[in-house]
């Protein structure tokens, strides 16, 4: 049997038309005292880091560990009825590149339970997907002193454009009318306000490798504080 250079390339290079996502996702049910403390996103971040056995807080660990919170209903600010405060978290969904061990959090009774599953998905060019994410849409602008700072987007049309542009860079095509979103909710991280939006969208995959990279590394800012984990499901 003769092996040609073309055969070696076919064997050794990944397919440009499909990519595989392999991650572990854990559902952590928080103990009541933990849920109360985790109204501060910094405490929530520390909880995840401690559960993974990390010595120092390192943001989103180069984007490889992501998490999001399932929360109790949001509540209105009495002083500003148009402002919604995100409810206390009761469950965390944590995505990791390898199987985690949540025994330290269980032994300290910081969590009630932990369920971990392996998620494997193959994405191909032309596939359609339903995606959802709790993201933090921000843009960078100059303030009055001409210093660059990040400003949260509140206008629904601007938020839709923000999501559209980032999904396009992540190997997807979609129409703006395929995006739905909830009202913005505000949480905090050591006194700093973080604005969160729940997004839903239907997309068509044009670059599977860029798409799976987004699913692995997250979307947008504040990923260290529970934003940017994107969940995707094939559609028929």
Secondary structure, DSSP 8 states (H G I E B T S, - for coil): ----HHHHHHHHS--TTEEEEEEEEEEEEE-HHHHHHTTBHHHHHHHHHHHTT-SS--TTTTTT-EEEEEES--EEETTEEEEEE---EEEEEEEESS----HHHHHTTSEEEEEEEEEEEEEETT-EEEEEEEE--EEEEE-TTS-EEEEE--SHHHHHHHHHHHHHHTTEE--GGGEEE---EEEEETTEEEEEEEEEEEEEES-HHHHHHHHHH-SSS-GGGT---EEEEE--
